[in-house]
Amino acid sequence: MRVAEIVHFDASKKISSQLVADDIPTSINENGFIEKGGFYISLKDAKGTRVVLKLNDMEAVDLAERILQAYREHISKEYALAQKRKSAP
């Protein structure tokens, strides 16, 4: 299942980069054992060069948490800078 697709374009409206995240669902193998799920993260540049990284569930959760934490820090800093700008004479 496609989780996300992010496409960036250059000034001439050609694709400059693309990120795709696909889900690998948990399943049962032919021996009846659980195969843990994960995610494929695919990056492609303007030349079409593609790199695919397979993340297990824990790696994906860790990455998501780190991105959320960095995002919260961005928002906090942006708010502080906006407050500083408002109080400037």
PDB file of N, CA, C and O in Angstrom, chain B, residues numbered from 101:
ATOM      1  N   MET B 101       0.840  -1.175   0.000  1.00  0.00           N
ATOM      2  CA  MET B 101       0.000   0.000   0.000  1.00  0.00           C
ATOM      3  C   MET B 101       0.890   1.245   0.000  1.00  0.00           C
ATOM      4  O   MET B 101       1.870   1.312   0.741  1.00  0.00           O
ATOM      5  N   ARG B 102       0.554   2.200  -0.809  1.00  0.00           N
ATOM      6  CA  ARG B 102       1.288   3.459  -0.870  1.00  0.00           C
ATOM      7  C   ARG B 102       0.942   4.292   0.344  1.00  0.00           C
ATOM      8  O   ARG B 102      -0.226   4.606   0.576  1.00  0.00           O
ATOM      9  N   VAL B 103       1.955   4.651   1.121  1.00  0.00           N
ATOM     10  CA  VAL B 103       1.763   5.454   2.322  1.00  0.00           C
ATOM     11  C   VAL B 103       1.880   6.937   1.988  1.00  0.00           C
ATOM     12  O   VAL B 103       1.085   7.754   2.452  1.00  0.00           O
ATOM     13  N   ALA B 104       2.880   7.273   1.181  1.00  0.00           N
ATOM     14  CA  ALA B 104       3.104   8.678   0.825  1.00  0.00           C
ATOM     15  C   ALA B 104       3.894   8.754  -0.471  1.00  0.00           C
ATOM     16  O   ALA B 104       4.681   7.867  -0.801  1.00  0.00           O
ATOM     17  N   GLU B 105       3.661   9.838  -1.191  1.00  0.00           N
ATOM     18  CA  GLU B 105       4.452  10.143  -2.385  1.00  0.00           C
ATOM     19  C   GLU B 105       4.634  11.651  -2.412  1.00  0.00           C
ATOM     20  O   GLU B 105       3.664  12.408  -2.443  1.00  0.00           O
ATOM     21  N   ILE B 106       5.883  12.075  -2.400  1.00  0.00           N
ATOM     22  CA  ILE B 106       6.208  13.506  -2.407  1.00  0.00           C
ATOM     23  C   ILE B 106       7.065  13.769  -3.635  1.00  0.00           C
ATOM     24  O   ILE B 106       8.116  13.153  -3.812  1.00  0.00           O
ATOM     25  N   VAL B 107       6.611  14.686  -4.483  1.00  0.00           N
ATOM     26  CA  VAL B 107       7.310  14.995  -5.723  1.00  0.00           C
ATOM     27  C   VAL B 107       7.681  16.470  -5.720  1.00  0.00           C
ATOM     28  O   VAL B 107       6.847  17.325  -5.422  1.00  0.00           O
ATOM     29  N   HIS B 108       8.930  16.766  -6.050  1.00  0.00           N
ATOM     30  CA  HIS B 108       9.385  18.144  -6.188  1.00  0.00           C
ATOM     31  C   HIS B 108       9.700  18.403  -7.661  1.00  0.00           C
ATOM     32  O   HIS B 108      10.174  17.522  -8.378  1.00  0.00           O
ATOM     33  N   PHE B 109       9.423  19.636  -8.092  1.00  0.00           N
ATOM     34  CA  PHE B 109       9.636  20.021  -9.479  1.00  0.00           C
ATOM     35  C   PHE B 109      10.650  21.151  -9.559  1.00  0.00           C
ATOM     36  O   PHE B 109      10.774  21.954  -8.634  1.00  0.00           O
ATOM     37  N   ASP B 110      11.368  21.205 -10.662  1.00  0.00           N
ATOM     38  CA  ASP B 110      12.318  22.299 -10.857  1.00  0.00           C
ATOM     39  C   ASP B 110      11.598  23.469 -11.544  1.00  0.00           C
ATOM     40  O   ASP B 110      10.384  23.430 -11.741  1.00  0.00           O
ATOM     41  N   ALA B 111      12.355  24.496 -11.902  1.00  0.00           N
ATOM     42  CA  ALA B 111      11.767  25.711 -12.487  1.00  0.00           C
ATOM     43  C   ALA B 111      11.079  25.432 -13.825  1.00  0.00           C
ATOM     44  O   ALA B 111      10.150  26.146 -14.202  1.00  0.00           O
ATOM     45  N   SER B 112      11.526  24.403 -14.542  1.00  0.00           N
ATOM     46  CA  SER B 112      10.909  24.065 -15.830  1.00  0.00           C
ATOM     47  C   SER B 112       9.785  23.039 -15.672  1.00  0.00           C
ATOM     48  O   SER B 112       9.315  22.464 -16.654  1.00  0.00           O
ATOM     49  N   LYS B 113       9.366  22.820 -14.441  1.00  0.00           N
ATOM     50  CA  LYS B 113       8.252  21.933 -14.096  1.00  0.00           C
ATOM     51  C   LYS B 113       8.521  20.459 -14.392  1.00  0.00           C
ATOM     52  O   LYS B 113       7.593  19.673 -14.586  1.00  0.00           O
ATOM     53  N   LYS B 114       9.804  20.097 -14.423  1.00  0.00           N
ATOM     54  CA  LYS B 114      10.181  18.687 -14.542  1.00  0.00           C
ATOM     55  C   LYS B 114      10.448  18.153 -13.147  1.00  0.00           C
ATOM     56  O   LYS B 114      10.859  18.896 -12.256  1.00  0.00           O
ATOM     57  N   ILE B 115      10.212  16.865 -12.964  1.00  0.00           N
ATOM     58  CA  ILE B 115      10.460  16.276 -11.652  1.00  0.00           C
ATOM     59  C   ILE B 115      11.944  16.361 -11.316  1.00  0.00           C
ATOM     60  O   ILE B 115      12.797  15.902 -12.077  1.00  0.00           O
ATOM     61  N   SER B 116      12.235  16.958 -10.159  1.00  0.00           N
ATOM     62  CA  SER B 116      13.623  17.075  -9.715  1.00  0.00           C
ATOM     63  C   SER B 116      13.965  16.026  -8.661  1.00  0.00           C
ATOM     64  O   SER B 116      15.117  15.609  -8.547  1.00  0.00           O
ATOM     65  N   SER B 117      12.968  15.600  -7.895  1.00  0.00           N
ATOM     66  CA  SER B 117      13.178  14.546  -6.899  1.00  0.00           C
ATOM     67  C   SER B 117      11.830  13.968  -6.490  1.00  0.00           C
ATOM     68  O   SER B 117      10.788  14.614  -6.600  1.00  0.00           O
ATOM     69  N   GLN B 118      11.890  12.738  -6.018  1.00  0.00           N
ATOM     70  CA  GLN B 118      10.659  12.060  -5.627  1.00  0.00           C
ATOM     71  C   GLN B 118      10.950  11.132  -4.464  1.00  0.00           C
ATOM     72  O   GLN B 118      11.952  10.416  -4.457  1.00  0.00           O
ATOM     73  N   LEU B 119      10.064  11.153  -3.483  1.00  0.00           N
ATOM     74  CA  LEU B 119      10.144  10.239  -2.347  1.00  0.00           C
ATOM     75  C   LEU B 119       8.842   9.444  -2.308  1.00  0.00           C
ATOM     76  O   LEU B 119       7.752  10.012  -2.375  1.00  0.00           O
ATOM     77  N   VAL B 120       8.972   8.117  -2.198  1.00  0.00           N
ATOM     78  CA  VAL B 120       7.804   7.245  -2.117  1.00  0.00           C
ATOM     79  C   VAL B 120       7.985   6.338  -0.910  1.00  0.00           C
ATOM     80  O   VAL B 120       9.062   5.779  -0.701  1.00  0.00           O
ATOM     81  N   ALA B 121       6.930   6.193  -0.118  1.00  0.00           N
ATOM     82  CA  ALA B 121       6.939   5.269   1.012  1.00  0.00           C
ATOM     83  C   ALA B 121       5.817   4.255   0.796  1.00  0.00           C
ATOM     84  O   ALA B 121       4.655   4.624   0.631  1.00  0.00           O
ATOM     85  N   ASP B 122       6.182   2.977   0.800  1.00  0.00           N
ATOM     86  CA  ASP B 122       5.218   1.888   0.637  1.00  0.00           C
ATOM     87  C   ASP B 122       5.260   0.982   1.855  1.00  0.00           C
ATOM     88  O   ASP B 122       6.322   0.716   2.418  1.00  0.00           O
ATOM     89  N   ASP B 123       4.089   0.516   2.248  1.00  0.00           N
ATOM     90  CA  ASP B 123       3.918  -0.374   3.387  1.00  0.00           C
ATOM     91  C   ASP B 123       4.233  -1.810   2.979  1.00  0.00           C
ATOM     92  O   ASP B 123       3.861  -2.247   1.890  1.00  0.00           O
ATOM     93  N   ILE B 124       4.914  -2.536   3.850  1.00  0.00           N
ATOM     94  CA  ILE B 124       5.092  -3.979   3.702  1.00  0.00           C
ATOM     95  C   ILE B 124       4.263  -4.604   4.816  1.00  0.00           C
ATOM     96  O   ILE B 124       4.692  -4.606   5.970  1.00  0.00           O
ATOM     97  N   PRO B 125       3.086  -5.134   4.499  1.00  0.00           N
ATOM     98  CA  PRO B 125       2.221  -5.641   5.564  1.00  0.00           C
ATOM     99  C   PRO B 125       2.780  -6.887   6.245  1.00  0.00           C
ATOM    100  O   PRO B 125       3.478  -7.688   5.624  1.00  0.00           O
ATOM    101  N   THR B 126       2.465  -7.035   7.517  1.00  0.00           N
ATOM    102  CA  THR B 126       2.789  -8.250   8.246  1.00  0.00           C
ATOM    103  C   THR B 126       2.024  -9.401   7.601  1.00  0.00           C
ATOM    104  O   THR B 126       0.867  -9.247   7.209  1.00  0.00           O
ATOM    105  N   SER B 127       2.679 -10.556   7.494  1.00  0.00           N
ATOM    106  CA  SER B 127       2.030 -11.696   6.852  1.00  0.00           C
ATOM    107  C   SER B 127       2.467 -12.989   7.534  1.00  0.00           C
ATOM    108  O   SER B 127       3.273 -12.978   8.464  1.00  0.00           O
ATOM    109  N   ILE B 128       1.928 -14.080   7.061  1.00  0.00           N
ATOM    110  CA  ILE B 128       2.317 -15.406   7.541  1.00  0.00           C
ATOM    111  C   ILE B 128       3.013 -16.118   6.387  1.00  0.00           C
ATOM    112  O   ILE B 128       2.481 -16.181   5.279  1.00  0.00           O
ATOM    113  N   ASN B 129       4.212 -16.657   6.651  1.00  0.00           N
ATOM    114  CA  ASN B 129       4.949 -17.342   5.589  1.00  0.00           C
ATOM    115  C   ASN B 129       4.426 -18.752   5.368  1.00  0.00           C
ATOM    116  O   ASN B 129       3.499 -19.200   6.042  1.00  0.00           O
ATOM    117  N   GLU B 130       5.039 -19.444   4.411  1.00  0.00           N
ATOM    118  CA  GLU B 130       4.572 -20.783   4.048  1.00  0.00           C
ATOM    119  C   GLU B 130       4.713 -21.813   5.174  1.00  0.00           C
ATOM    120  O   GLU B 130       4.089 -22.873   5.127  1.00  0.00           O
ATOM    121  N   ASN B 131       5.528 -21.505   6.179  1.00  0.00           N
ATOM    122  CA  ASN B 131       5.692 -22.391   7.335  1.00  0.00           C
ATOM    123  C   ASN B 131       4.781 -22.012   8.498  1.00  0.00           C
ATOM    124  O   ASN B 131       4.842 -22.632   9.560  1.00  0.00           O
ATOM    125  N   GLY B 132       3.941 -21.003   8.308  1.00  0.00           N
ATOM    126  CA  GLY B 132       3.000 -20.599   9.339  1.00  0.00           C
ATOM    127  C   GLY B 132       3.547 -19.609  10.347  1.00  0.00           C
ATOM    128  O   GLY B 132       2.891 -19.303  11.343  1.00  0.00           O
ATOM    129  N   PHE B 133       4.759 -19.101  10.090  1.00  0.00           N
ATOM    130  CA  PHE B 133       5.359 -18.130  10.999  1.00  0.00           C
ATOM    131  C   PHE B 133       5.061 -16.711  10.523  1.00  0.00           C
ATOM    132  O   PHE B 133       4.889 -16.459   9.331  1.00  0.00           O
ATOM    133  N   ILE B 134       5.005 -15.798  11.479  1.00  0.00           N
ATOM    134  CA  ILE B 134       4.737 -14.399  11.158  1.00  0.00           C
ATOM    135  C   ILE B 134       5.979 -13.766  10.529  1.00  0.00           C
ATOM    136  O   ILE B 134       7.091 -13.890  11.042  1.00  0.00           O
ATOM    137  N   GLU B 135       5.758 -13.092   9.416  1.00  0.00           N
ATOM    138  CA  GLU B 135       6.781 -12.271   8.773  1.00  0.00           C
ATOM    139  C   GLU B 135       6.447 -10.828   9.126  1.00  0.00           C
ATOM    140  O   GLU B 135       5.400 -10.311   8.734  1.00  0.00           O
ATOM    141  N   LYS B 136       7.333 -10.189   9.860  1.00  0.00           N
ATOM    142  CA  LYS B 136       7.068  -8.815  10.306  1.00  0.00           C
ATOM    143  C   LYS B 136       7.031  -7.860   9.119  1.00  0.00           C
ATOM    144  O   LYS B 136       7.723  -8.041   8.117  1.00  0.00           O
ATOM    145  N   GLY B 137       6.206  -6.850   9.272  1.00  0.00           N
ATOM    146  CA  GLY B 137       6.055  -5.851   8.234  1.00  0.00           C
ATOM    147  C   GLY B 137       7.167  -4.815   8.277  1.00  0.00           C
ATOM    148  O   GLY B 137       8.113  -4.918   9.058  1.00  0.00           O
ATOM    149  N   GLY B 138       7.030  -3.841   7.436  1.00  0.00           N
ATOM    150  CA  GLY B 138       8.009  -2.766   7.361  1.00  0.00           C
ATOM    151  C   GLY B 138       7.596  -1.773   6.292  1.00  0.00           C
ATOM    152  O   GLY B 138       6.418  -1.638   5.959  1.00  0.00           O
ATOM    153  N   PHE B 139       8.586  -1.088   5.768  1.00  0.00           N
ATOM    154  CA  PHE B 139       8.326  -0.058   4.760  1.00  0.00           C
ATOM    155  C   PHE B 139       9.464  -0.007   3.757  1.00  0.00           C
ATOM    156  O   PHE B 139      10.626  -0.209   4.110  1.00  0.00           O
ATOM    157  N   TYR B 140       9.126   0.263   2.512  1.00  0.00           N
ATOM    158  CA  TYR B 140      10.118   0.591   1.492  1.00  0.00           C
ATOM    159  C   TYR B 140      10.099   2.100   1.323  1.00  0.00           C
ATOM    160  O   TYR B 140       9.044   2.690   1.094  1.00  0.00           O
ATOM    161  N   ILE B 141      11.260   2.723   1.434  1.00  0.00           N
ATOM    162  CA  ILE B 141      11.414   4.152   1.171  1.00  0.00           C
ATOM    163  C   ILE B 141      12.236   4.260  -0.106  1.00  0.00           C
ATOM    164  O   ILE B 141      13.356   3.753  -0.179  1.00  0.00           O
ATOM    165  N   SER B 142      11.681   4.913  -1.095  1.00  0.00           N
ATOM    166  CA  SER B 142      12.329   5.028  -2.394  1.00  0.00           C
ATOM    167  C   SER B 142      12.589   6.496  -2.698  1.00  0.00           C
ATOM    168  O   SER B 142      11.693   7.331  -2.573  1.00  0.00           O
ATOM    169  N   LEU B 143      13.813   6.805  -3.095  1.00  0.00           N
ATOM    170  CA  LEU B 143      14.192   8.163  -3.491  1.00  0.00           C
ATOM    171  C   LEU B 143      14.670   8.134  -4.936  1.00  0.00           C
ATOM    172  O   LEU B 143      15.448   7.261  -5.320  1.00  0.00           O
ATOM    173  N   LYS B 144      14.202   9.093  -5.737  1.00  0.00           N
ATOM    174  CA  LYS B 144      14.615   9.160  -7.135  1.00  0.00           C
ATOM    175  C   LYS B 144      15.002  10.597  -7.452  1.00  0.00           C
ATOM    176  O   LYS B 144      14.306  11.535  -7.061  1.00  0.00           O
ATOM    177  N   ASP B 145      16.118  10.767  -8.164  1.00  0.00           N
ATOM    178  CA  ASP B 145      16.556  12.115  -8.533  1.00  0.00           C
ATOM    179  C   ASP B 145      16.099  12.456  -9.949  1.00  0.00           C
ATOM    180  O   ASP B 145      15.416  11.664 -10.598  1.00  0.00           O
ATOM    181  N   ALA B 146      16.479  13.634 -10.419  1.00  0.00           N
ATOM    182  CA  ALA B 146      16.049  14.126 -11.729  1.00  0.00           C
ATOM    183  C   ALA B 146      16.550  13.240 -12.867  1.00  0.00           C
ATOM    184  O   ALA B 146      15.921  13.183 -13.924  1.00  0.00           O
ATOM    185  N   LYS B 147      17.660  12.558 -12.670  1.00  0.00           N
ATOM    186  CA  LYS B 147      18.209  11.680 -13.703  1.00  0.00           C
ATOM    187  C   LYS B 147      17.534  10.306 -13.710  1.00  0.00           C
ATOM    188  O   LYS B 147      17.795   9.485 -14.589  1.00  0.00           O
ATOM    189  N   GLY B 148      16.674  10.066 -12.735  1.00  0.00           N
ATOM    190  CA  GLY B 148      15.990   8.785 -12.666  1.00  0.00           C
ATOM    191  C   GLY B 148      16.698   7.755 -11.807  1.00  0.00           C
ATOM    192  O   GLY B 148      16.250   6.613 -11.708  1.00  0.00           O
ATOM    193  N   THR B 149      17.806   8.152 -11.181  1.00  0.00           N
ATOM    194  CA  THR B 149      18.525   7.242 -10.300  1.00  0.00           C
ATOM    195  C   THR B 149      17.677   7.002  -9.061  1.00  0.00           C
ATOM    196  O   THR B 149      17.241   7.942  -8.396  1.00  0.00           O
ATOM    197  N   ARG B 150      17.453   5.735  -8.764  1.00  0.00           N
ATOM    198  CA  ARG B 150      16.579   5.378  -7.645  1.00  0.00           C
ATOM    199  C   ARG B 150      17.374   4.618  -6.589  1.00  0.00           C
ATOM    200  O   ARG B 150      18.202   3.763  -6.903  1.00  0.00           O
ATOM    201  N   VAL B 151      17.104   4.951  -5.338  1.00  0.00           N
ATOM    202  CA  VAL B 151      17.668   4.238  -4.193  1.00  0.00           C
ATOM    203  C   VAL B 151      16.485   3.790  -3.343  1.00  0.00           C
ATOM    204  O   VAL B 151      15.590   4.580  -3.043  1.00  0.00           O
ATOM    205  N   VAL B 152      16.489   2.518  -2.959  1.00  0.00           N
ATOM    206  CA  VAL B 152      15.402   1.977  -2.144  1.00  0.00           C
ATOM    207  C   VAL B 152      15.988   1.472  -0.836  1.00  0.00           C
ATOM    208  O   VAL B 152      16.992   0.759  -0.817  1.00  0.00           O
ATOM    209  N   LEU B 153      15.347   1.853   0.244  1.00  0.00           N
ATOM    210  CA  LEU B 153      15.760   1.442   1.579  1.00  0.00           C
ATOM    211  C   LEU B 153      14.600   0.704   2.224  1.00  0.00           C
ATOM    212  O   LEU B 153      13.472   1.197   2.233  1.00  0.00           O
ATOM    213  N   LYS B 154      14.873  -0.472   2.759  1.00  0.00           N
ATOM    214  CA  LYS B 154      13.841  -1.235   3.461  1.00  0.00           C
ATOM    215  C   LYS B 154      14.018  -1.002   4.952  1.00  0.00           C
ATOM    216  O   LYS B 154      15.080  -1.274   5.511  1.00  0.00           O
ATOM    217  N   LEU B 155      12.958  -0.490   5.600  1.00  0.00           N
ATOM    218  CA  LEU B 155      12.973  -0.241   7.038  1.00  0.00           C
ATOM    219  C   LEU B 155      12.045  -1.226   7.726  1.00  0.00           C
ATOM    220  O   LEU B 155      10.935  -1.474   7.253  1.00  0.00           O
ATOM    221  N   ASN B 156      12.494  -1.788   8.841  1.00  0.00           N
ATOM    222  CA  ASN B 156      11.550  -2.586   9.622  1.00  0.00           C
ATOM    223  C   ASN B 156      10.653  -1.624  10.400  1.00  0.00           C
ATOM    224  O   ASN B 156      10.884  -0.415  10.400  1.00  0.00           O
ATOM    225  N   ASP B 157       9.635  -2.165  11.059  1.00  0.00           N
ATOM    226  CA  ASP B 157       8.677  -1.302  11.763  1.00  0.00           C
ATOM    227  C   ASP B 157       9.347  -0.408  12.799  1.00  0.00           C
ATOM    228  O   ASP B 157       9.022   0.776  12.895  1.00  0.00           O
ATOM    229  N   MET B 158      10.270  -0.956  13.569  1.00  0.00           N
ATOM    230  CA  MET B 158      10.927  -0.163  14.625  1.00  0.00           C
ATOM    231  C   MET B 158      11.775   0.961  14.036  1.00  0.00           C
ATOM    232  O   MET B 158      11.791   2.066  14.577  1.00  0.00           O
ATOM    233  N   GLU B 159      12.474   0.697  12.942  1.00  0.00           N
ATOM    234  CA  GLU B 159      13.264   1.749  12.299  1.00  0.00           C
ATOM    235  C   GLU B 159      12.349   2.852  11.767  1.00  0.00           C
ATOM    236  O   GLU B 159      12.669   4.036  11.871  1.00  0.00           O
ATOM    237  N   ALA B 160      11.211   2.456  11.198  1.00  0.00           N
ATOM    238  CA  ALA B 160      10.265   3.440  10.670  1.00  0.00           C
ATOM    239  C   ALA B 160       9.676   4.296  11.787  1.00  0.00           C
ATOM    240  O   ALA B 160       9.546   5.512  11.642  1.00  0.00           O
ATOM    241  N   VAL B 161       9.321   3.660  12.901  1.00  0.00           N
ATOM    242  CA  VAL B 161       8.779   4.407  14.042  1.00  0.00           C
ATOM    243  C   VAL B 161       9.836   5.362  14.594  1.00  0.00           C
ATOM    244  O   VAL B 161       9.529   6.510  14.913  1.00  0.00           O
ATOM    245  N   ASP B 162      11.064   4.898  14.708  1.00  0.00           N
ATOM    246  CA  ASP B 162      12.146   5.752  15.204  1.00  0.00           C
ATOM    247  C   ASP B 162      12.332   6.961  14.290  1.00  0.00           C
ATOM    248  O   ASP B 162      12.456   8.089  14.767  1.00  0.00           O
ATOM    249  N   LEU B 163      12.353   6.728  12.983  1.00  0.00           N
ATOM    250  CA  LEU B 163      12.502   7.824  12.029  1.00  0.00           C
ATOM    251  C   LEU B 163      11.341   8.810  12.153  1.00  0.00           C
ATOM    252  O   LEU B 163      11.553  10.023  12.181  1.00  0.00           O
ATOM    253  N   ALA B 164      10.112   8.288  12.226  1.00  0.00           N
ATOM    254  CA  ALA B 164       8.938   9.157  12.338  1.00  0.00           C
ATOM    255  C   ALA B 164       8.999  10.004  13.614  1.00  0.00           C
ATOM    256  O   ALA B 164       8.709  11.200  13.579  1.00  0.00           O
ATOM    257  N   GLU B 165       9.376   9.387  14.735  1.00  0.00           N
ATOM    258  CA  GLU B 165       9.481  10.128  16.003  1.00  0.00           C
ATOM    259  C   GLU B 165      10.556  11.206  15.931  1.00  0.00           C
ATOM    260  O   GLU B 165      10.367  12.311  16.439  1.00  0.00           O
ATOM    261  N   ARG B 166      11.681  10.885  15.302  1.00  0.00           N
ATOM    262  CA  ARG B 166      12.757  11.886  15.178  1.00  0.00           C
ATOM    263  C   ARG B 166      12.326  13.055  14.298  1.00  0.00           C
ATOM    264  O   ARG B 166      12.634  14.208  14.597  1.00  0.00           O
ATOM    265  N   ILE B 167      11.613  12.757  13.215  1.00  0.00           N
ATOM    266  CA  ILE B 167      11.121  13.826  12.343  1.00  0.00           C
ATOM    267  C   ILE B 167      10.111  14.691  13.093  1.00  0.00           C
ATOM    268  O   ILE B 167      10.157  15.917  12.997  1.00  0.00           O
ATOM    269  N   LEU B 168       9.200  14.066  13.840  1.00  0.00           N
ATOM    270  CA  LEU B 168       8.222  14.839  14.618  1.00  0.00           C
ATOM    271  C   LEU B 168       8.899  15.714  15.664  1.00  0.00           C
ATOM    272  O   LEU B 168       8.496  16.859  15.866  1.00  0.00           O
ATOM    273  N   GLN B 169       9.923  15.187  16.332  1.00  0.00           N
ATOM    274  CA  GLN B 169      10.643  15.980  17.333  1.00  0.00           C
ATOM    275  C   GLN B 169      11.340  17.174  16.686  1.00  0.00           C
ATOM    276  O   GLN B 169      11.295  18.288  17.209  1.00  0.00           O
ATOM    277  N   ALA B 170      11.985  16.933  15.548  1.00  0.00           N
ATOM    278  CA  ALA B 170      12.646  18.033  14.843  1.00  0.00           C
ATOM    279  C   ALA B 170      11.618  19.066  14.381  1.00  0.00           C
ATOM    280  O   ALA B 170      11.875  20.269  14.438  1.00  0.00           O
ATOM    281  N   TYR B 171      10.458  18.599  13.925  1.00  0.00           N
ATOM    282  CA  TYR B 171       9.395  19.506  13.508  1.00  0.00           C
ATOM    283  C   TYR B 171       8.925  20.368  14.679  1.00  0.00           C
ATOM    284  O   TYR B 171       8.731  21.574  14.527  1.00  0.00           O
ATOM    285  N   ARG B 172       8.744  19.754  15.837  1.00  0.00           N
ATOM    286  CA  ARG B 172       8.329  20.516  17.030  1.00  0.00           C
ATOM    287  C   ARG B 172       9.371  21.577  17.376  1.00  0.00           C
ATOM    288  O   ARG B 172       9.019  22.693  17.759  1.00  0.00           O
ATOM    289  N   GLU B 173      10.641  21.235  17.242  1.00  0.00           N
ATOM    290  CA  GLU B 173      11.705  22.206  17.508  1.00  0.00           C
ATOM    291  C   GLU B 173      11.668  23.337  16.483  1.00  0.00           C
ATOM    292  O   GLU B 173      11.901  24.493  16.835  1.00  0.00           O
ATOM    293  N   HIS B 174      11.381  23.023  15.227  1.00  0.00           N
ATOM    294  CA  HIS B 174      11.263  24.060  14.195  1.00  0.00           C
ATOM    295  C   HIS B 174      10.144  25.035  14.555  1.00  0.00           C
ATOM    296  O   HIS B 174      10.320  26.251  14.483  1.00  0.00           O
ATOM    297  N   ILE B 175       8.994  24.490  14.941  1.00  0.00           N
ATOM    298  CA  ILE B 175       7.843  25.330  15.283  1.00  0.00           C
ATOM    299  C   ILE B 175       8.155  26.207  16.493  1.00  0.00           C
ATOM    300  O   ILE B 175       7.811  27.389  16.514  1.00  0.00           O
ATOM    301  N   SER B 176       8.803  25.628  17.494  1.00  0.00           N
ATOM    302  CA  SER B 176       9.149  26.385  18.693  1.00  0.00           C
ATOM    303  C   SER B 176      10.098  27.533  18.353  1.00  0.00           C
ATOM    304  O   SER B 176       9.931  28.655  18.830  1.00  0.00           O
ATOM    305  N   LYS B 177      11.086  27.236  17.531  1.00  0.00           N
ATOM    306  CA  LYS B 177      12.040  28.283  17.148  1.00  0.00           C
ATOM    307  C   LYS B 177      11.358  29.345  16.294  1.00  0.00           C
ATOM    308  O   LYS B 177      11.621  30.537  16.455  1.00  0.00           O
ATOM    309  N   GLU B 178      10.496  28.922  15.399  1.00  0.00           N
ATOM    310  CA  GLU B 178       9.776  29.876  14.560  1.00  0.00           C
ATOM    311  C   GLU B 178       8.910  30.801  15.415  1.00  0.00           C
ATOM    312  O   GLU B 178       8.855  32.007  15.173  1.00  0.00           O
ATOM    313  N   TYR B 179       8.239  30.233  16.407  1.00  0.00           N
ATOM    314  CA  TYR B 179       7.410  31.034  17.307  1.00  0.00           C
ATOM    315  C   TYR B 179       8.268  32.037  18.072  1.00  0.00           C
ATOM    316  O   TYR B 179       7.897  33.204  18.201  1.00  0.00           O
ATOM    317  N   ALA B 180       9.430  31.581  18.587  1.00  0.00           N
ATOM    318  CA  ALA B 180      10.321  32.472  19.338  1.00  0.00           C
ATOM    319  C   ALA B 180      10.837  33.601  18.447  1.00  0.00           C
ATOM    320  O   ALA B 180      10.915  34.750  18.881  1.00  0.00           O
ATOM    321  N   LEU B 181      11.185  33.278  17.219  1.00  0.00           N
ATOM    322  CA  LEU B 181      11.668  34.309  16.295  1.00  0.00           C
ATOM    323  C   LEU B 181      10.560  35.299  15.953  1.00  0.00           C
ATOM    324  O   LEU B 181      10.810  36.499  15.840  1.00  0.00           O
ATOM    325  N   ALA B 182       9.333  34.799  15.788  1.00  0.00           N
ATOM    326  CA  ALA B 182       8.209  35.686  15.485  1.00  0.00           C
ATOM    327  C   ALA B 182       7.934  36.623  16.657  1.00  0.00           C
ATOM    328  O   ALA B 182       7.640  37.800  16.452  1.00  0.00           O
ATOM    329  N   GLN B 183       8.028  36.105  17.896  1.00  0.00           N
ATOM    330  CA  GLN B 183       7.815  36.929  19.071  1.00  0.00           C
ATOM    331  C   GLN B 183       8.904  37.999  19.188  1.00  0.00           C
ATOM    332  O   GLN B 183       8.629  39.146  19.540  1.00  0.00           O
ATOM    333  N   LYS B 184      10.139  37.604  18.889  1.00  0.00           N
ATOM    334  CA  LYS B 184      11.247  38.549  18.954  1.00  0.00           C
ATOM    335  C   LYS B 184      11.051  39.658  17.908  1.00  0.00           C
ATOM    336  O   LYS B 184      11.329  40.828  18.172  1.00  0.00           O
ATOM    337  N   ARG B 185      10.577  39.279  16.741  1.00  0.00           N
ATOM    338  CA  ARG B 185      10.369  40.252  15.677  1.00  0.00           C
ATOM    339  C   ARG B 185       9.255  41.231  16.043  1.00  0.00           C
ATOM    340  O   ARG B 185       9.365  42.427  15.771  1.00  0.00           O
ATOM    341  N   LYS B 186       8.177  40.724  16.664  1.00  0.00           N
ATOM    342  CA  LYS B 186       7.063  41.581  17.063  1.00  0.00           C
ATOM    343  C   LYS B 186       7.471  42.590  18.121  1.00  0.00           C
ATOM    344  O   LYS B 186       6.958  43.708  18.148  1.00  0.00           O
ATOM    345  N   SER B 187       8.398  42.197  18.998  1.00  0.00           N
ATOM    346  CA  SER B 187       8.791  43.076  20.094  1.00  0.00           C
ATOM    347  C   SER B 187       9.907  44.048  19.691  1.00  0.00           C
ATOM    348  O   SER B 187      10.284  44.918  20.476  1.00  0.00           O
ATOM    349  N   ALA B 188      10.433  43.901  18.474  1.00  0.00           N
ATOM    350  CA  ALA B 188      11.494  44.820  18.032  1.00  0.00           C
ATOM    351  C   ALA B 188      10.883  46.192  17.760  1.00  0.00           C
ATOM    352  O   ALA B 188       9.765  46.288  17.254  1.00  0.00           O
ATOM    353  N   PRO B 189      11.620  47.257  18.097  1.00  0.00           N
ATOM    354  CA  PRO B 189      11.072  48.614  17.902  1.00  0.00           C
ATOM    355  C   PRO B 189      10.968  49.009  16.460  1.00  0.00           C
ATOM    356  O   PRO B 189      10.526  50.116  16.154  1.00  0.00           O
TER     357      PRO B 189
END
